[in-house]
C-alpha cells in the first residue's frame, strides 16, 4: 500500500526531480500535474486518487487514477475521450468525477477550458495567411555567381579546344584517332551533315531563282510589247512622226472671236492649275528606235 503522507514528506523536504524552485514559488514539471504547482493537493506522486486533463494531437482526454491501479504501472491511468462540444465535455467530467473532491473537479474544468481556448487559437492561425520572412543569403549568392562565371569560362575553353581538334582532324594532321571519345566524334559528324544539308538547300534555292529569272524577263517583254502597240496605234493617227502636237498656229480671226477665245483660255488655264502635275514618260519602239515623248496627266 502507498502512504500519501509519507511520499509527500519525502518529496517536500528532500530532493524531487520534477521540482523547480524560484524565489517566490515552487513549480512542478510532471506531465500529469493538474495545476503546475508543487503542492500537497496537486502533486500526482503524493496522491493515490488523482485526475487530470491532457491534449494529444488536438483531442482532449480525461485521465483518472485510483489506489487499485497503482500496482499495475501499465494500467495505472484510465483514459476517457472528451467530446468536441464544450457542454457535453463538461457533462462527461461531472459524470466521471461524481464522488471526487471538489478541488480536482474545479481544476479539471479550468484546465479543459484553457486547452480548448488555445486549440481554437491554433486553428485560426493555421487558417490565416501568415507572411514568411525569408533571409537573403548574400554569401551563397556571391558563391553561385562566381561558380557560374567560372563554368562559362571553362565551357568557352572546351568549345575552342573542340573546334581546333576538329579542324586538325579535317586537315589530316592526325593519321589515327587516339584517346578520342566516340560521342564527341559522332556529334561532330552530325554537325557536318547538318551544315552540308543547309548548304545544299541554299544551292537549290539559288537554282530555282535562276530558273525563275528568264520567265520574269519574258513577262516583262510581253508587257513592254503591249505598251508599244498602244503607242504605235497613236502614232498612226498622226500625219507625220516628227510633227509635234501642241504647237500654236497663226490664223486670222475677228475681234469678237478673239475675246471669246481669250476668256476660254483663261478658264482652261485656271482648270489646268488646279489639275494634278504632269509626268513625262519615254517609250522606245523596236523597229524605228525613235523616242517619243508623251505627256500623261
Secondary structure as UniProt FT lines:
FT   HELIX           4..13
FT   TURN            17..18
FT   STRAND          19..21
FT   STRAND          26..28
FT   TURN            31..32
FT   TURN            40..42
FT   STRAND          50..56
FT   TURN            57..58
FT   STRAND          59..65
FT   HELIX           67..69
FT   TURN            70..71
FT   HELIX           73..75
FT   STRAND          78..81
FT   HELIX           86..96
FT   TURN            97..99
FT   HELIX           102..127
FT   HELIX           138..171
FT   HELIX           182..237
FT   TURN            245..246
FT   HELIX           255..274
FT   STRAND          279..284
FT   TURN            286..288
FT   STRAND          291..296
//
